[in-house]
Amino acid sequence: MDRILITGAAGFIGSHLCDRFVNEGFHVIGMDNLITGDLRNIEHLLPRENFEFHHHDVTKFVHISGTLDYVLHFASPASPIDYLKIPIQTLKVSSLGTHNLLGLAKDKKARILIASTSEVYGDPLVHPQGEDYYGNVNTISPRGVYDEAKRFQESMTMAYHRFHGLETRIARIFNTYGPRMRLNDGRVIPAFIGQALRGEDLTVFGDGSQTRSFCYIDDQVEGIYRLLFGDYTDPVNIGNPEEISIKEFAEEVIRLTGTGQKIVYRPLPQDDPVQRQPDIRRAREILGWEPEVNRAEGMRKTYDYFKSLPSEELNKKEHKDFSSHIKR
């Protein structure tokens, strides 16, 4: 039984990856410090014989007993509200954390896949964004802590690949959605659905003309799975190229929920990308992968998940308290 370490295991994408690899027959070691993750996302796996959970911060030394065949590094705050509140932790998990995990993979002779992001492209001047585009990132903006952490993560991963011959893979993940997303974490889908279910008007930042491209979680996991077991070492975009404006998307959510709220507009945050659409030709050619779940189907499943939450969960305004993690 191959053994795989998945960091960020209690997070949104990480927990779905744990499901996939447990069901594929791997022995899965999930690791998370729970700063943004939630044990409820993986509690159904705890009784499984081929799953174990380690409560640990990967910015500290990482030790795994026994053999290790694969590492998936998905530990990181991944929403604007999170990384604006905990900027230092965001920088550390993709720098110190990545260094620790690359060292572990080297010691164990394991293959490692790191979760990069479309944010490495910043506010892009090229559309759609292909992997050969180097990005337009403001290094000192509030958002820069996430963008630059991920860019550094990619550089360090390729350095270990070239200098040490480590087997590495880099997934550039575009906007992903589905069950287990956290309400009120600053991302547009849980924000819109949460507002609709609470009877609030939907908040659009800017004039709503900015675009996003949303990939359902099952498609994202399949792309990551194929990338891990492929032979390609340069970054690969994993996302859905179907683009929609935020205003149009808000109107879709209102129709889906049948709640009839108005759309209200607020100023656009600094350096918020105006366009976001992946060029996935590389994934199609190398991995034979492209998204299969259309937005209507994926949003129905996501809406059903949020509707199933207890009312006290739905009406919470703050879902994470970071005070114990912040050192003054």
C-alpha positions in Angstrom: 0.0 0.0 0.0 1.6 3.3 -1.1 1.8 6.0 1.5 0.9 9.6 0.8 1.2 12.7 3.0 -1.5 15.4 2.3 -0.9 18.7 4.0 -3.9 21.0 4.4 -5.9 17.8 4.8 -8.8 19.4 6.7 -9.2 22.2 4.2 -11.6 22.4 1.3 -9.5 20.9 -1.5 -7.2 18.9 0.8 -10.1 17.0 2.4 -11.5 16.0 -1.1 -8.0 14.8 -2.0 -7.9 12.7 1.2 -11.2 11.1 0.1 -9.9 10.3 -3.4 -6.6 8.7 -2.2 -8.2 6.7 0.7 -10.8 5.3 -1.8 -8.0 4.5 -4.3 -6.4 2.3 -1.6 -3.5 4.5 -0.5 -2.5 4.8 3.1 -3.2 8.5 3.6 -1.5 10.7 6.3 -3.4 13.9 6.6 -1.7 16.8 8.2 -3.2 20.2 9.2 -2.7 22.8 12.0 -6.4 23.7 11.7 -5.7 27.4 11.4 -8.2 27.5 8.5 -9.1 23.8 8.1 -11.9 22.1 9.9 -11.8 18.5 11.3 -15.4 18.1 10.3 -14.2 17.9 6.7 -12.3 14.6 7.4 -14.1 13.1 10.5 -15.7 10.5 8.2 -12.2 9.2 7.4 -11.0 8.9 10.9 -12.3 5.3 11.4 -10.7 4.1 8.2 -7.7 1.9 8.7 -5.8 3.5 5.8 -6.2 7.1 7.1 -4.4 8.8 10.0 -4.4 12.5 11.0 -1.5 14.5 12.4 -2.2 17.9 14.0 0.9 19.7 13.0 2.2 23.0 11.5 4.3 22.3 8.5 6.4 25.5 9.1 7.9 23.5 11.9 10.1 20.4 11.2 8.0 17.6 9.6 8.7 14.0 10.6 6.9 11.0 9.2 7.9 7.5 10.4 8.4 4.8 7.8 8.3 4.9 4.1 6.6 7.7 2.1 5.9 7.5 -1.6 4.1 10.8 -2.3 3.6 14.3 -0.8 0.8 16.7 -1.7 1.4 20.1 -0.3 -2.0 21.9 0.0 -1.5 23.7 3.4 -2.1 27.4 3.0 -4.7 30.0 3.7 -6.4 30.4 0.3 -9.0 33.2 0.6 -8.5 37.0 0.7 -10.0 37.3 4.2 -7.7 34.7 5.5 -4.4 35.9 4.1 -5.2 39.5 4.9 -5.7 38.6 8.5 -2.8 36.2 8.8 -0.2 37.5 6.3 2.9 36.2 8.1 1.5 32.7 8.4 0.6 32.8 4.7 4.1 33.7 3.7 5.6 31.1 6.0 3.5 28.1 5.0 4.6 28.4 1.3 8.2 29.2 2.1 9.3 27.5 5.3 6.6 24.9 4.9 7.5 24.1 1.4 11.2 23.9 2.3 10.4 21.4 5.1 8.3 19.3 2.8 10.8 19.3 -0.1 13.4 18.2 2.4 11.1 15.4 3.6 10.4 14.3 0.1 14.1 14.3 -0.7 14.9 12.2 2.4 12.1 9.7 1.7 12.7 9.7 -2.1 9.1 10.6 -2.6 7.4 12.5 -5.4 6.0 15.8 -4.3 3.2 17.9 -5.9 2.7 21.5 -4.7 -0.5 23.5 -4.9 0.3 26.7 -6.7 -2.4 29.1 -7.8 -3.7 31.3 -10.6 -2.7 34.2 -8.3 0.9 33.8 -9.5 -0.5 35.6 -12.6 -1.6 38.6 -10.5 -3.8 41.1 -12.4 -3.0 39.6 -15.8 -2.2 41.6 -18.9 -2.6 38.4 -21.0 -5.9 36.6 -21.5 -6.5 33.7 -21.1 -3.5 32.9 -18.8 -1.1 30.3 -20.1 1.7 28.7 -18.1 4.3 30.6 -20.1 2.9 34.0 -18.9 5.1 35.3 -16.0 2.4 37.5 -14.4 1.7 41.0 -13.3 2.0 41.0 -9.5 2.3 43.9 -7.0 4.8 42.4 -4.5 4.0 44.9 -1.8 0.2 45.0 -1.9 -1.9 43.4 0.8 -2.6 40.5 -1.6 1.1 40.2 -2.4 1.7 38.0 0.6 -0.3 35.1 -1.1 0.8 35.8 -4.6 4.5 36.0 -3.8 4.5 33.1 -1.4 3.2 30.9 -4.1 5.7 32.2 -6.7 8.5 31.6 -4.3 7.1 28.1 -3.7 7.3 27.3 -7.4 10.9 28.6 -7.6 12.0 26.5 -4.6 10.3 23.4 -6.0 12.0 23.8 -9.3 15.4 24.4 -7.6 15.0 21.1 -5.7 14.0 19.4 -8.9 17.0 20.7 -10.8 19.6 20.6 -8.1 18.6 17.4 -6.2 16.8 15.6 -9.0 13.7 15.5 -6.8 10.5 14.3 -8.6 8.2 17.4 -8.5 4.9 18.5 -9.9 3.3 21.9 -9.8 -0.5 22.5 -10.1 -1.6 26.1 -10.8 -5.1 25.9 -9.4 -7.8 28.3 -10.6 -11.0 29.2 -8.7 -12.5 25.9 -7.4 -15.8 25.4 -5.7 -18.0 22.7 -4.2 -19.1 21.2 -0.8 -17.0 22.0 2.3 -16.1 25.5 1.2 -16.2 27.8 4.3 -18.9 30.4 4.5 -17.8 34.0 4.8 -14.2 33.3 3.9 -14.2 36.0 1.2 -14.6 33.9 -1.9 -17.4 34.8 -4.2 -19.4 31.5 -4.3 -19.9 31.0 -0.5 -20.3 34.7 -0.1 -23.1 34.9 -2.6 -24.9 31.7 -1.5 -24.6 32.6 2.2 -26.0 36.1 1.5 -28.9 34.6 -0.5 -29.8 32.1 2.2 -29.7 34.7 4.9 -31.9 37.0 2.9 -29.2 39.6 2.4 -28.4 41.5 -0.8 -25.6 40.1 -2.8 -22.4 42.2 -2.6 -20.5 42.8 -5.8 -17.1 44.6 -5.6 -16.4 47.0 -8.5 -18.9 47.2 -11.3 -19.2 43.5 -11.6 -17.5 43.3 -15.0 -14.4 41.5 -13.7 -14.5 37.8 -14.6 -13.8 34.5 -13.0 -13.7 30.9 -14.2 -15.1 28.3 -11.7 -14.0 24.6 -11.6 -16.0 22.0 -9.6 -14.1 20.2 -7.0 -14.4 16.7 -8.5 -12.8 18.0 -11.8 -10.0 19.7 -9.8 -9.2 16.5 -7.9 -9.1 14.5 -11.1 -6.7 17.0 -12.7 -4.4 16.9 -9.7 -4.5 13.1 -9.6 -3.5 12.8 -13.2 -0.7 15.4 -12.8 0.8 13.6 -9.8 1.1 10.4 -11.8 2.2 12.0 -15.0 5.7 12.7 -16.2 5.5 16.5 -16.6 7.5 18.7 -14.2 6.7 22.3 -15.3 3.6 24.1 -14.0 0.2 23.0 -15.3 -3.0 25.1 -15.1 -5.9 23.1 -13.6 -9.2 25.0 -13.9 -12.3 25.5 -16.0 -11.9 27.9 -18.9 -15.7 28.8 -19.0 -15.5 32.5 -18.0 -18.3 34.6 -16.5 -18.5 38.2 -15.2 -19.2 38.5 -11.4 -22.4 40.5 -12.1 -23.7 37.7 -14.4 -22.7 35.2 -11.8 -24.6 37.0 -9.0 -27.7 37.0 -11.2 -27.2 33.2 -11.7 -27.1 32.7 -7.9 -30.3 34.7 -7.4 -32.0 32.5 -10.0 -30.6 29.3 -8.5 -31.7 30.2 -4.9 -35.0 31.8 -5.9 -34.4 34.3 -3.1 -34.9 37.5 -5.2 -32.3 39.7 -3.5 -30.9 42.8 -5.0 -27.2 43.3 -6.1 -25.3 46.0 -4.2 -22.0 47.4 -5.3 -18.9 48.2 -3.2 -15.4 49.5 -4.2 -13.1 47.0 -5.8 -10.3 45.9 -3.4 -6.7 46.8 -4.3 -5.1 44.7 -7.0 -8.2 42.5 -7.4 -7.7 40.7 -10.8 -10.0 42.1 -13.5 -9.9 38.9 -15.6 -9.2 35.3 -14.6 -9.4 32.5 -17.2 -7.1 29.5 -17.5 -5.6 28.4 -20.8 -5.8 24.6 -20.2 -4.2 23.4 -23.5 -1.3 22.0 -21.6 -3.5 19.9 -19.3 -5.5 18.7 -22.3 -2.4 17.6 -24.2 -0.3 16.2 -21.4 -2.9 14.9 -18.9 -5.8 14.2 -21.2 -7.8 16.2 -18.8 -10.5 18.8 -19.0 -13.5 19.7 -16.8 -16.6 17.6 -17.1 -19.0 19.2 -14.6 -20.8 22.2 -16.0 -21.5 25.2 -13.7 -25.2 24.6 -13.5 -24.7 21.1 -12.2 -21.8 22.0 -9.9 -23.7 25.0 -8.4 -26.8 22.9 -7.7 -24.6 20.5 -5.7 -22.9 23.3 -3.9 -26.1 25.1 -3.1 -27.6 21.8 -1.7 -24.5 21.5 0.6 -24.9 25.1 2.0 -28.7 24.6 2.4 -28.0 21.6 4.6 -25.9 23.5 7.1 -27.6 24.2 10.5 -29.0 27.7 10.9 -26.4 28.7 13.6 -23.6 27.9 11.1 -25.3 29.8 8.3 -25.7 32.9 10.4 -22.2 33.1 11.8 -20.5 36.3 10.7 -17.0 35.2 11.6 -16.0 31.5 11.0 -12.4 31.6 12.2 -10.7 33.2 15.1 -7.0 33.6 14.3 -6.1 35.4 17.5 -4.2 32.4 19.0 -2.1 32.1 15.9 -1.0 35.7 15.7 2.2 36.7 17.5 2.5 40.5 18.1 
